[in-house]
Amino acid sequence: MNHISLVTVLVKDHDRAIAFYRDQLGFTVAEDLPFGKQRWVTLRAAGDSTVSISLNVAEVDEDQKLVGRQDGSAPLLRLSTDDCMADYRRLKSASVKCHGKPKVEPYGTGLLVEDLYGNKIYINQEPECAPRRAE
């Protein structure tokens, strides 16, 4: 096994989910194709050529109960960014639900947001490396 290539997100409606992930989060649509009676829809975060998310309409009761809470109280997705504050301002202006402002932690500056169904998404900016001391 080499890497993760696809993560499934259960949704109620393809078009609304595409609009959120594309227009509000800034993902790009990689595929949107007929797939029998369904659609095959994948999106990628800007700059990511490896991992895609697949938007699957929850059709059976078991899946419908999971929409918006696939990962319980933990974030379903964790995204990397170069500028958490700029992303925060952009997401707020795009009416994305943010859980407060970005917080500086030892592992970076992070922000928790929600998708249109309530799935949590954590956005993290890695800390800058401290300069090495000359020995």
N, C-alpha and C positions, 0 to 999 in steps of 0.2 A: 504494500500500500504506500502511495506516495503523498497524497494530500486529500483534503476534503474538497469536493467539487460542487456539491449541491446541498442546500438546506431547504426543507419544505416549510412554508408558512400557509396555514389554513386560513381561508378568507370566505366571506359571504358573497362577494361580487368581484369578478375580475377587473372590470373597468374602474370601479372605485378604488380598489387596491393598487392598480397600476398608477392611477392619478396620484395617490398619496406617495407611494415609493418613488415615482419619477419626478413629480412636480414639487413635492414638499421636501423629500429627503435628498433628491438629486441623483437617484439611481438612473441607469440607462436600461432600456428594454433590450435584452439580448435576443429573445425569441417570443413571438406571439403567433402561434400556428394552430390551425384546427387539429384536433386530436380525437377522432371519432365524434361523439356527441359533445365532447368537452373541448377545452383549449389547453395548449401547452404554453405556459407563460413563464419566462425566466427573466430576471433582472440582475444587474450587477452594480455594485458601488463603483463610483467613478475611479478609474485607475486600477481596478481589480480585473485581471484577465483569468483568474483561476476559480474563484468561488462565485456561484450564482445562487439566488434564492428562487425557488419555484413557488408560484402562487397557485394553490390548489383550492378549488371551491369545495367546501365541506358539504357533502351531500347526505351522508348518513348521520343519524342522531348522535352516535358516539363522537364523530368528528365535529359536528355542530356545537357540541358542548365544550369543545376545546378552543374554539375560535376566540382569540383575545387572551387566552391564558394557557397557551401551549407549554410554557416553561414555568408555570406556577407564578410565584412572586419574583423569580429570578429573571434577568434579561434574556430574551429569546435570541437576540443578536448583539454582538459586540463589534463596534466599528472603530477603526483607527482614523485619526485626523492629524493634520499638521497644525491646525489652529482652532482649538476648541471654542474660544471666545467668539471668533468670527462665525463659526458654525452655529453657536448659540443665538447670536443676533439674527442670522439668516433664518433659522428654524422658527424663532419667535415671530418674525415678520411673516412667515408662511403659515402661521397659526398652528404649529405643531405643539402638542401638549408637552411642556417641559416640567420636570420635577425640580424646581428651583434653578439656581444659577450654577455654572460650572464650579466644581470644588477641586482645590489642589490637594492631592494625596501623594504619598511617597512614590506610588507607581505611575503618577501622571495627573493631568488635569482632566476631570471627567464630568459628564453630563448624562443624566437619565431622562429619556423621552419616551413617549408612547406612540404606537402606530394608531391608525384609525379604529382599530378594534380593542385596543388596550394592551397589546403585547408590549413589553418593555424592551427598549433598545438602549444600550450603553455606548456612549461615544467617548473615546479616550485619546488624549494627546500625550505621548510618551514624554517623560521629563527630559530636559536637556542634560547631557552628561556633564558632570562637574569636570573642570579642567584638571588634568593630571599635574601633580607637583613634580618639579625637576628633582632628581635624586643626586 
